[in-house]
Amino acid sequence: MLKELGPLELAETHWVIGDPAGEHMKLMPEGLAHWADGIEQHIIPWSRLMNFGLETQPGKFASSKGLDRWARIMANLSGVGYMASGGSRVGATLRHPYVDWAADFDHHSRKYSRHHINLVDEFLRQAVERKMANRLGDPEWMSAAVDKLSQMPASGSRRRSRRTFVEGLLADCD
């Protein structure tokens, strides 16, 4: 059984996004739990997620000063507050009340392949869109899904290929 795929890792009994030794998101049966400093900060019930996205770089220190400056300018122009994430964060739109939400996570010391980052992002995004977010909190289901995700060859890493592959995987798991 595979225990990691990009920023996803099986930590003890739950799957997490990010380094479980630092700030991370724990995929729990009741929802997405944000952990920092060894303490659960808050938990977002799966039913509140309207969409979900992942933003990270292959290397732990891959962020660029130029890109960071550009992100600050764009955030200021759009009226959105900018919070530096060091390149690793998740974001979502939540319902009841409707709000944009984001949280940082610590990058593992290992590098993530761009293929795995994009594949995990597509998987999480589609699971939420298909109203299967609660399945993300089921460690056995996640283990089976991650095993299947890992079988997609990097040569099929174009967006359309990833989308089709994940659609098939989720249809088989439904």
C-alpha positions in Angstrom: 0.0 0.0 0.0 1.3 3.4 -1.0 1.7 5.8 2.0 2.4 9.1 0.1 1.6 10.9 -3.1 2.9 14.4 -3.5 1.7 16.4 -0.5 -0.7 13.6 0.6 0.6 11.3 3.3 -0.8 8.5 5.4 0.1 9.5 9.0 -0.8 6.9 11.5 -4.5 6.3 10.8 -5.5 9.4 8.8 -4.4 10.9 5.5 -3.0 14.4 5.7 -2.0 17.2 3.3 1.4 18.5 4.3 4.0 17.5 6.8 2.3 15.9 9.8 5.2 17.1 12.0 4.2 20.7 11.3 1.2 22.6 10.0 -1.1 20.3 8.0 -4.6 19.4 7.0 -5.9 16.1 8.4 -8.7 14.4 6.5 -11.0 13.3 9.2 -14.4 11.5 9.0 -16.2 14.6 10.3 -14.3 17.1 8.0 -11.0 18.8 7.1 -9.0 19.6 10.3 -6.3 22.3 10.2 -3.4 21.6 12.6 -0.7 23.9 13.6 1.8 23.7 16.5 0.4 20.3 17.4 -3.0 21.7 18.1 -6.2 21.3 16.0 -7.0 24.9 15.0 -10.5 24.3 13.5 -12.4 21.7 11.6 -14.5 22.4 8.5 -17.3 19.9 8.0 -17.2 18.3 4.5 -20.7 19.6 3.8 -19.5 23.2 3.9 -17.0 22.7 1.1 -18.2 24.0 -2.3 -14.9 23.7 -4.0 -11.4 22.9 -3.0 -7.9 23.6 -4.4 -4.3 22.8 -3.7 -1.3 25.2 -4.2 2.2 24.0 -3.7 5.6 23.7 -5.4 7.8 20.7 -6.1 10.5 21.8 -3.6 10.2 23.1 -0.1 11.9 26.4 -1.0 10.7 26.8 -4.6 8.9 30.1 -4.1 10.2 33.1 -6.0 10.5 36.7 -4.7 9.3 37.9 -8.1 6.2 35.7 -8.0 5.5 36.7 -4.4 5.7 40.4 -5.3 3.4 39.8 -8.2 0.9 37.9 -6.0 0.9 40.9 -3.5 0.2 43.3 -6.3 -2.6 41.2 -7.7 -4.2 40.7 -4.3 -4.1 44.4 -3.6 -5.7 45.3 -7.0 -8.5 42.8 -6.4 -9.1 43.9 -2.8 -8.2 40.6 -1.3 -5.9 40.4 1.7 -2.5 38.8 0.9 -1.0 36.2 3.2 2.3 34.6 2.2 2.1 30.9 2.3 5.6 29.9 1.4 4.0 28.2 -1.6 1.9 25.5 0.2 -1.7 26.1 0.9 -5.2 24.8 0.4 -8.2 27.0 -0.5 -12.0 26.5 -0.7 -15.2 28.3 -0.9 -17.4 27.5 2.2 -21.2 27.6 2.4 -23.4 28.7 5.3 -22.1 31.4 5.6 -20.4 31.8 2.2 -16.8 32.7 2.6 -13.5 32.1 0.8 -11.1 30.2 3.1 -7.5 29.3 2.8 -4.9 27.7 5.1 -1.2 27.1 4.8 0.5 23.7 5.3 4.2 22.8 5.8 5.9 21.3 2.8 7.6 17.9 3.4 11.4 17.9 3.2 11.0 15.6 0.1 10.2 17.0 -3.3 6.8 16.5 -4.9 6.7 15.7 -8.6 4.7 18.3 -10.6 2.7 15.3 -11.9 1.7 14.2 -8.4 0.8 17.8 -7.3 -1.5 18.2 -10.3 -3.0 14.8 -9.9 -3.7 15.3 -6.1 -5.2 18.7 -6.8 -7.5 17.3 -9.6 -8.6 14.4 -7.3 -9.4 16.7 -4.3 -11.2 19.2 -6.5 -13.3 16.6 -8.3 -14.2 14.7 -5.1 -15.6 17.9 -3.6 -17.4 18.9 -6.9 -19.0 15.4 -7.1 -20.3 15.7 -3.5 -17.9 12.9 -2.4 -15.9 15.1 0.0 -16.9 13.0 3.0 -15.1 10.0 1.4 -11.8 11.9 1.8 -12.2 11.3 5.5 -12.3 7.5 5.1 -8.7 6.2 5.4 -9.5 2.9 3.7 -11.2 4.6 0.7 -8.4 7.1 0.5 -5.7 4.4 0.5 -7.5 2.6 -2.4 -7.9 5.9 -4.3 -4.3 6.9 -3.8 -3.1 3.5 -5.0 -5.2 4.0 -8.2 -4.0 7.6 -8.6 -0.4 6.4 -8.4 -1.0 4.2 -11.4 -1.4 7.1 -13.8 1.7 7.5 -15.8 3.5 10.9 -15.8 3.3 10.8 -19.6 -0.5 11.3 -19.3 0.0 14.4 -17.1 -1.9 16.8 -19.4 -4.9 18.4 -17.7 -7.5 16.7 -19.9 -5.8 13.3 -19.3 -5.7 13.9 -15.6 -9.3 15.1 -15.5 -10.5 12.0 -17.4 -8.4 9.6 -15.3 -9.8 11.0 -12.0 -13.4 11.1 -13.4 -13.0 7.3 -14.1 -11.5 6.6 -10.7 -14.2 8.5 -8.8 -17.0 6.8 -10.9 -15.5 3.4 -10.1 -15.4 4.3 -6.4 -18.9 5.7 -6.2 
